[in-house]
Amino acid sequence: MRHLIVLLVMLLPFEAFAISVEDVMKKSQAAFHYQGKDFKARVVMKLISKGGQERIRELSMLRKNFGEAGGEQKFFMYFFQPADVKDMTFMVYKYPAKDDDRWLFVPAINMVRRIAAQDKTSSFVGSDFTYEDVSGRDIQDDTHTMVKEEKLGSRDCYVVKSATRKGDVDYAHKLSWVDKGNFLPLKEEYYDKKGELARVFSADEIKNIKGFPTITKRVMKNLLSGHRTEVSYVKADYNIGIEDSLFSERFLKQPPKKWIE
């Protein structure tokens, strides 16, 4: 009888043991947006036109988790350059299963502006990333389907199709190539409502920081305009003890130097 059971198990289709698409997306969200208790990075963002002209933005980005992966988070960003965005700050309160809160402090007019939920797919400071790209999208906002498994370069990947449930973004669906080893998204293709490929994300460099595989260089290309944005982490660190008090409107206007430098 034991030999018969072993034979039957061997004859079961491989899919019976495969990870579910929901687990793939949960693990990918955790790997991309929730590693460590907190995170800080010095970021250089290059905005590159179709003709090759570059504009540089430099900023510090801080993130803190409040609970488990998929739960609440807070983000804080401070811009060093260029002159037109110097001292500008951006803050996000991310919530599961409801709209996030986002604020932008514009020093030129000395005003904190609340970013409406419907603006989450607007360009983030002129880049090809959206406000939602910065903090991530809730898994439950999309319907996920496992399309196939294939290699991307030398990496084995799950390929997942994510179709929006609510039509609240400027694309109909995206395809994600999720690394089977570390569950980071190595590539994403965004298709518009006509079914045409509009944007492409790629993870161009991954480094191990304190045991956490981290995308330290990423690129978003807008295929319609020919514009692209390259984001690189000059330095990054995890679990540094970021204080809760940082994430307040008060510090949007006067961020403490010890956290932004």
WOBEL-V696020 format. One record per residue. PHI is phi as a letter, one per 40 degrees, with the letter a starting at -180 (* if undefined). BURIAL is I if it has 24 or more other ideal C-beta (glycine too) atoms within 12 Angstrom, else O. D_LAST is the distance of its C-alpha to the last C-alpha in whole Angstrom. Layout:
phi->(PHI;PHI)
burial->(BURIAL;BURIAL)
d_last->(D_LAST;D_LAST)
//
This chain:
phi->(*;c;c;c;c;c;c;c;c;c;c;c;c;d;d;c;b;c;c;c;c;c;c;d;c;c;c;c;c;c;c;c;b;b;c;g;c;a;a;b;a;c;b;b;b;b;b;b;c;d;c;g;c;b;b;b;b;b;a;b;b;b;a;b;c;b;h;c;d;g;c;c;a;b;b;a;b;b;c;c;a;c;d;c;b;d;g;c;b;b;b;b;b;c;b;c;g;a;c;c;b;b;b;b;c;b;c;d;b;f;b;c;b;c;c;c;d;c;c;c;c;c;c;c;f;g;c;c;c;c;d;c;d;c;b;g;b;c;d;c;c;b;c;b;b;c;c;a;b;a;c;b;g;c;c;c;b;c;b;b;c;b;b;c;c;b;g;c;b;c;b;c;a;b;b;b;c;b;c;c;c;b;g;c;c;c;a;b;b;b;b;c;c;c;g;c;c;b;b;b;b;a;c;c;a;b;b;c;b;f;g;b;c;b;c;b;a;b;b;b;b;c;c;c;c;g;c;a;b;b;b;b;c;c;a;a;a;b;f;b;g;c;c;d;c;d;c;a;c;d;c;c;c;b;c;c;c;c;c;c;c)
burial->(O;O;O;O;O;O;O;O;O;O;O;O;O;O;O;O;O;O;O;O;I;O;O;I;I;I;I;I;I;I;I;I;I;I;I;I;O;I;I;I;I;I;I;I;I;I;I;I;O;O;O;O;O;O;I;I;I;I;I;I;I;I;I;I;I;O;O;O;I;I;O;I;I;I;I;I;I;I;I;I;O;O;O;O;I;O;I;I;I;I;I;I;I;I;O;I;O;O;I;I;I;I;I;I;I;O;O;O;O;O;O;I;O;O;I;O;O;O;O;I;I;O;I;I;I;I;I;I;I;I;I;I;I;I;I;I;I;I;I;O;I;I;O;I;O;I;O;O;O;O;O;I;O;O;I;O;I;I;I;I;I;I;I;I;O;O;O;O;I;I;I;I;I;I;I;I;I;I;I;I;O;I;I;I;I;I;I;I;I;I;I;O;O;O;O;O;O;I;I;I;I;I;I;O;O;I;O;O;O;O;O;I;I;I;I;I;I;I;I;I;I;I;O;O;O;O;I;I;I;I;I;I;I;O;O;I;I;I;O;O;O;I;O;O;O;I;I;O;O;O;I;I;O;O;I;O;O;O;I;I;O)
d_last->(67;64;64;65;62;60;62;61;57;57;59;56;54;50;49;50;47;45;41;42;40;38;37;35;33;32;31;29;27;26;25;23;22;22;21;20;20;16;14;10;10;8;11;14;17;20;22;26;29;32;33;30;28;24;21;18;15;11;9;7;10;11;15;17;21;23;26;28;27;28;27;25;21;18;16;13;11;9;11;9;13;16;17;19;16;13;12;14;13;16;17;19;22;24;27;30;33;32;30;26;25;22;21;19;18;19;18;21;24;22;23;22;24;25;25;29;30;32;29;27;29;28;25;22;20;23;23;25;24;25;23;25;24;20;21;24;28;30;33;36;35;37;40;39;42;42;43;43;42;41;39;36;36;37;35;38;37;38;38;38;39;37;39;38;40;39;39;36;34;35;36;39;38;36;36;34;34;33;32;35;33;30;30;27;29;29;31;31;34;34;38;39;42;44;43;41;38;36;32;31;28;28;25;25;24;23;22;22;19;20;23;22;23;21;21;18;20;22;24;26;29;31;35;36;34;33;30;27;23;21;18;16;14;12;11;12;13;15;16;13;15;13;15;17;17;14;16;18;19;18;14;15;16;13;10;9;6;6;6;4;0)
//
